[in-house]
Amino acid sequence: MTLWEYVEDRWDLILFETAQHASMVAQCVLVAAVLGVLIGVATYRRPRLASLATASSGVLFTVPSLAMLGLLIPALGLGVAPSVTAITLYALLPIIRNTVVGLQGVDQLVVDAARGIGMGRGRSLTRIELPLAWPVILTGIRVSTQLAMGIGAVAAYVSGPGLGEQIFSGLARLGGANAVNSTLTGTIGVAVLALLFDACFVLLGKLTRPEGPLSRRLTTGGVRG
């Protein structure tokens, strides 16, 4: 059986696993983005805290994914819970680091000017600093998404959902019928999903850059409000 015939024969299952994989990654990256940006915002003005936050997430990042998933089994069991937890933890580092770097890189003269016209710290953060740091933060989210795609496939080790099942199933049956087709289907599917997600982030970056249409609309709406 050729690869195409294999995909045609199992199209419904592959489509379902692809949707599972995409949904899992999207939700994990969203949670990591919220947590990572909040941690970055809370620590970027305090270099020691920022270093501690980055170092802590960096330590988690150095743990091999299979070891991390294995360590989570006693507490969370098998399935979705350990998969989502591991992916979210791995996705934190690039987002925290880029949030801190982006906010610390905002020109202090711009911040001082905002304060000079009566903006408080919170308003300066939301209206000036975060928008200027956004391209750097978005880059961190893009990197985290690519990492999450790969780790999401490894999550099949703990019976996690997604295309990893195709990969692990094929590897377990190497030499058997359709083992290579199964492995290739999962691998290609993950790669295609990664490209599609990255394309979405590229589009989002264009829409939300300072001169982008979405950014102008939000700015105009904020001024009128």
TARAFEN-V594706 format. One record per pair of residues at least 24 apart in sequence whose C-alpha atoms are under 7 Angstrom apart, sorted by sequence separation. I is the first residue (numbers start at 0). J is the second residue. D is the distance in Angstrom with one decimal. If there is no record, write none. Layout:
[[I | J | D] [I | J | D]]
//
This chain:
[[102 | 128 | 6.2] [105 | 131 | 6.7] [102 | 129 | 6.7] [105 | 132 | 6.7] [162 | 189 | 6.8] [60 | 89 | 5.5] [59 | 89 | 6.9] [102 | 132 | 5.4] [101 | 132 | 4.4] [101 | 135 | 5.4] [56 | 91 | 6.5] [57 | 92 | 6.0] [101 | 136 | 6.5] [56 | 92 | 5.1] [97 | 135 | 5.8] [98 | 136 | 5.1] [53 | 92 | 6.5] [97 | 136 | 5.1] [148 | 189 | 6.5] [53 | 95 | 6.5] [94 | 136 | 6.3] [97 | 139 | 5.4] [53 | 96 | 6.0] [94 | 139 | 4.6] [148 | 193 | 6.4] [93 | 139 | 4.8] [94 | 140 | 5.6] [93 | 140 | 6.9] [145 | 193 | 6.0] [93 | 142 | 6.7] [49 | 99 | 6.9] [93 | 143 | 6.1] [90 | 143 | 4.7] [27 | 83 | 6.2] [31 | 87 | 5.4] [35 | 91 | 5.6] [39 | 95 | 5.2] [43 | 99 | 5.0] [90 | 146 | 6.9] [141 | 197 | 6.5] [30 | 87 | 6.9] [38 | 95 | 6.6] [90 | 147 | 6.4] [36 | 94 | 6.7] [27 | 86 | 6.4] [28 | 87 | 6.4] [31 | 90 | 6.0] [35 | 94 | 5.3] [36 | 95 | 6.1] [39 | 98 | 5.3] [43 | 102 | 6.8] [141 | 200 | 6.7] [27 | 87 | 5.1] [31 | 91 | 5.4] [35 | 95 | 4.6] [39 | 99 | 5.0] [43 | 103 | 6.4] [86 | 147 | 5.6] [28 | 90 | 6.5] [32 | 94 | 6.3] [36 | 98 | 5.9] [86 | 150 | 6.3] [86 | 151 | 6.6] [134 | 204 | 6.9] [82 | 154 | 5.3] [82 | 159 | 5.6] [78 | 157 | 5.9] [77 | 157 | 5.2] [78 | 158 | 4.7] [79 | 159 | 5.2] [77 | 158 | 5.9] [78 | 159 | 4.5] [79 | 160 | 6.7] [64 | 150 | 6.8] [68 | 157 | 6.8] [32 | 140 | 6.7] [28 | 143 | 7.0] [28 | 144 | 6.2] [24 | 147 | 6.0] [24 | 148 | 6.3] [24 | 151 | 6.8] [20 | 151 | 6.9] [20 | 160 | 6.5] [19 | 160 | 6.1] [20 | 161 | 4.0] [19 | 161 | 5.0] [20 | 162 | 6.1] [16 | 160 | 6.9] [17 | 161 | 5.9] [16 | 161 | 4.5] [17 | 162 | 5.9] [16 | 162 | 5.3] [5 | 180 | 6.7] [2 | 180 | 5.3]]
//
